[in-house]
């Protein structure tokens, strides 16, 4: 099915309007620009010398995007710190085509093109993120820039069906800085203080940068859940209503740095330490009420008051050696080692009802990892430059879980825990070819193999996969000024299997049912493979603005999807390979100063983007047989305004994701509600060394609704559930000082 046919009428109209807006902006810019040819002639008739001064407000980010052969978007410090966000996830959600899987204002894992977990490759300083790493554990002040690649390259890796997000931490200084930022957040009457200190400098051959971030957050959560169960096709015979109020306090300390020694012309040695320590405490109060037509089906408990504690530690040290050989070849050697530990325990006393219990859940996860790589870059011939490299990576994980009810193990077979290890090898080569001043191309080939072994109650399991990934990127510039250009990419990518999806250690559900099952891995999984096409048309405006329109298409084989099935009398949710799927979409972006379009307009900077998505899982009946967790569209509209003659800057952003239903199988569906998120900020600059920023995240504070349904005629069982999470406005006041 073509993309134009798959768009609904309303979305097609929105798409047309957005495209028209881009076209009108481009036409207006073209009309206001001076025509080529002879210099302008004043009223006197005397020709005058024409002097043209151009510049880009956003530094080199737009220039880097324009000159890259592979489609790349670069977000610099100005955009990262604009709203004064407390977490990096809030920054990412305002970028074109990016969605988060969490509730509004609660962050979550970032996703490109609406595709769920695992389709988007996340890199930290060009390397795979440490295991257990979460985006929200990083503060925006620790980030130098963010690079988004919509299609894979041989160098950055092919585990990027939707694309790659590369997070670059603060780099060695270009100018000396000693910045201190003190913040105070407020959410539903609870205060959250924070501190960030950034320092850089140099001493002889050493250049250094470090960043320290501390945050103590206090949040409240309120959840209402409804479960209905009955015969297939009939009225519900059971209805349970559960309400949970939570008080959560989290303390986090994050450190990252960069030490670089200059060893000579083009040579250096760099150490990059990265560490996170976090812990949290939670108190919850839950009530459960039940209505049932079956007198034997009694409510298991009526009140529960769980308390929990968690602790998380992550440390990684990376080293990089840049070396230049006599023939001009540049070598880059990298090595890193890391470890993360996670401990969590919850004591849950349940009272009332027919089956009260004292439950205790304990989890301990330990993971050690290492990586090593070497990359060579050289000029192959006139207009050709080549890159080739080898990557090695290994990890060992140990997981121990204990689930007790009144001191009795629920799953005694898993008490010995589980051990797993993985090893990855990759080899790649890439050629960048400047064919002529208007045309450039990049071709690459990557081979990657991942092997996983696990030891547990299921015995010793082994999973091995290997993928060849050819990629081709090309860009055509329509004129010598490089203002308009067309990009195209052909690629083969894949979705890697994680240890969590492979290992068999289950997570037990306290109310086991078809809509609230246990969760476990599947050692027999195969990786998903995807063949993709990307085409993008871009126009770059004189002041650093960008207008862009692009389409993409992916053919996915061996799609992995979680399904719920009965195993030994319990409902268990595991991932399975369920067949093939098609994913496609249209992406529009416009970023410009309003004065570039209308000369007399106020000093307003506009940022907007709208993306439409369509997907179909072939072996699942429709309608709504979309790929997991992919909405039909997402949109962003933001603007910044600096009133003339004042030290004040104002800005806002609206992020919109509509609700949608996903058919997981012939008998299972999932539903996600709409997510409108409005953010705003005000910045008062007292002087170049002192500023005060006030921001409000999730200003509209909508309820976040999710649900699922299971209807199995063979078992004569129908079950549905709905969860409503209340959200809150998050205020943040931050004092920014340059010491």
C-alpha angles and dihedrals in degrees: 000000000000121000093243091054093047095056116093119237095255093046091047088053091050089048091051092049092049092048090048090051090053091047093048091049091049092048092048091052090049091051095050094048118095111257118245121253130053121021117264118276120219126217091274090063092237113130114235131203113264117224118188121194118188132176142165119239093203097059117230097333095094092042091052090050093049096048097045115103092209115061107266136168118200122199115196136199094277093060094039096056098034097105097031092236121190093218137033093235091068089055094050096051091066093058119100114273095003122126133177124220096218131088117279110289093010100092117218138175114327118239130191119218091003093286117144134243116323098022093087117066113220117202129184112206089342095307132100109274116256115267111267092024118144124198092225091062088073122081117218090237088068093059126088097185143333124230121200120194115190094199131033125259128203090243100049096040140259099249086102114097090157096027143270133284111199113192113202115200122217110303133213112295126276088185128011114270137180107175128176122188124186118192138184121194128197126197122168092334096314120118124219117190121199141180134196127185123186123184134172138165144129141251117193106303094353124092118184141187130179136172130196122192127183126181135175108190127187118190139168128218131193122189132182118193131184126193123189125185134179146123119315109271093006139097118283115269094189132043124179124185120194127185122191127188116190136191112196128183121186129185119195135178118186129183130182131165146166127216116187127184117196107221100178143305106345093347129111145150120221134190119196116189120189127181139168130187120183139162135176143192126204136188122189136182117200131183126192127199127181139195117192137166089208110079090201091059101081129177107264094217138349103205136026131179109189122183122194143183129196135183129192129187127180128174130173134170121195128188128195130187120193115198134178119209126211093259091055097260113145119216124198117194119191135182133167140174129192147166135197131190128194126187126177133168132177130189111200118184111193120195137183125021129072100297111032116170145170105240127194124189122186130178131182122181125180124183131181121188141175137181139187133184144166126203129188123200124187145149107262098187140320108327092358126108123177137203126191132169151160126225130194127185135172137179138181122199133188121190126188122182131176125189116184133178112193088340094306117118113242093204107021092170089070097049091102089063130218135278125199137170133187136194129195130194124184134178124184144169129192135184124202112200125189096201094181136331090283103037132057133166139189125201126183145165127206132185118195131178128188125188124187128188125186135186121200146102090318090058126242112334130188130195124182129176134172128191134190111209119191114186133187127187128179135174128195121198114207096206140018092255089064093226097131126037143161123221130196132181133186114189148160115216138161144208110241122224113243126214089246092058093047108040119085103221106123131220106222122227115219091213101037112201140131091273095038104039135161113264127226143155132256117225092194096066123130122209120256116248124206134191112201145190125194126183122179134176115203135187120191117205125216097251097049099279125140134206115190139173124180144163129206136190131191130187108200125194128193092021112200117222134166115243131181119231137162116259121177094338095312131096111244128185115209135162117256136178102251105175138268134333142188123219126185140158152165121236126194126183134178124180120166147121109267089229088064086067102030116028095205096046122118120265093276124151112205126204119181140157137167127187130188121202135194128179138166131195103211099209095049118080118241161269106078093008090150128148112276117288097353113141122210092247146343130206139190128193119178139159140181125207130191111191111223116259096013133098089227128111122187129190145164142182134200117204115190130188117168123220121263145179124231123200104214096182140338089286104028133070134172129202131202123189128227120283115208109173123181120189129182138178143184123204123195114191111201093180137330090282101044133049138157122214128192118188137174120203123197091010094176092048098203123188113256114225128196131169146167138200134201121191116176113173092185090061093034088233131134121178131172134178137188129191124193118196118196114221132201141209112260113210120194129187115190132184112206118200134177107207 
